[in-house]
């Protein structure tokens, strides 16, 4: 890096710039600064996502069952064995979402976590980003 700067300075001195001394020094300083800015790259700091990054969570969101009741399936298909059911207003934690092609259309399913572990149709619930939002919605439904 320094050799380029020194070569540039020697080149300018050898050229014997035919302008007044102050103007020549100014050009020399600007040239050296420009050369330095081009040769030295700033070190980039690594990008570290915050701990609250949604990509680092172990869940997608929270759902509140809006249908009168819905079956918990063992797999994300209609004819899979039922593991139980949930009533309207029940709050669930969603850990996965999957779209499944049934015939000519897609149907969205969500995997829930907790005591009732399995798959639910997404159309049977409303999904919220935070547990507090889902609790508020659940309480409103159960009134």
Secondary structure, 3 states (H helix, E strand, C coil): CHHHHHHHHHHHHHHCCCCCHHHHHHHHHHHHHHHHHHHCCCCCCCCCCCCCCHHHCCCCEEEEECCCEEEEECCCCCCCCEEEEEECCCEEEEEEEEEEEECCEEEEEEEEECCCCEEEEHHHEEEECCHHHHHHHHHHHHC
